[in-house]
Amino acid sequence: MKKTKAFPSILIISTYIAAQLLPILFIAFAPEELATDASIYGSMISFAAGAIIMLLINHKYVFHTSLEKTPSVAFRKVILWGVLGMVLAIFAQNVANLIEVRFLNQPLDSANTQALVEVVKNYPSFLLLTSIAGPIMEELVFRKVVFGVLLDHIGVVGGAVVSSLLFAFIHFDGHLLLYSSMGFVFCYLYYRTKNIGTPILAHALMNTLAVLANIALQNLMQ
């Protein structure tokens, strides 16, 4: 039976949802005294498997969007834009954070980031999830699928707005402007280079730097 054009996108989204829900099973079947370990290691296993499956889907299937039909820039430019994108994302994040604090009465720190920092301090291997698996899954879902599909229906700006807002909502910590601004940068990187590897690289570098910088700052303050 011939697969529809939406098939790989459905697979990507389904895998993402499954990876988010699977850790609940680890917690449900673990002894109460091991609930924390089950949550942490269950998340690492689930997200690592999800990222690998998504990469296989991305490699095997053709995504019928205009971005994917346009040739990618050269590999060296993917690396260059990935590093530059990290700088742009950090700049956008800081500007958005300043606006949130001064005009929207939001706290300076992201609860989501602080929670990740605490987990990484106690479970160093969890950094692999935040630095590699998480960015791979989020970029394939919110940029390649959501932004890539919507771009062809509501334009670049409309697709970026919807993708970035969904990306912000999924983090569940109230910093909508902060995460949306990052999402816009990642959409731009994908649109600019026509290669999903670019925002994945920028996202991974930014997450790694953010977690390690927060850990180093906390250690200095102790």
Secondary structure, 3 states (H helix, E strand, C coil): CCCCCCHHHHHHHHHHHHHHHHHHHHHHHCCHHHHHHHHHHHHHHHHHHHHHHHHHHHHHCCCCCHHHHCCCCCHHHHHHHHHHHHHHHHHHHHHHHHHHHHHCCCCCCCHHHHHHHHHHHHCHHHHHHHHHHHHHHHHHHHHHHHHHHHHHHHHHHHHHHHHHHHHHHCCCCCCHHHHHHHHHHHHHHHHHHCCCHHHHHHHHHHHHHHHHHHHHHHHHHC
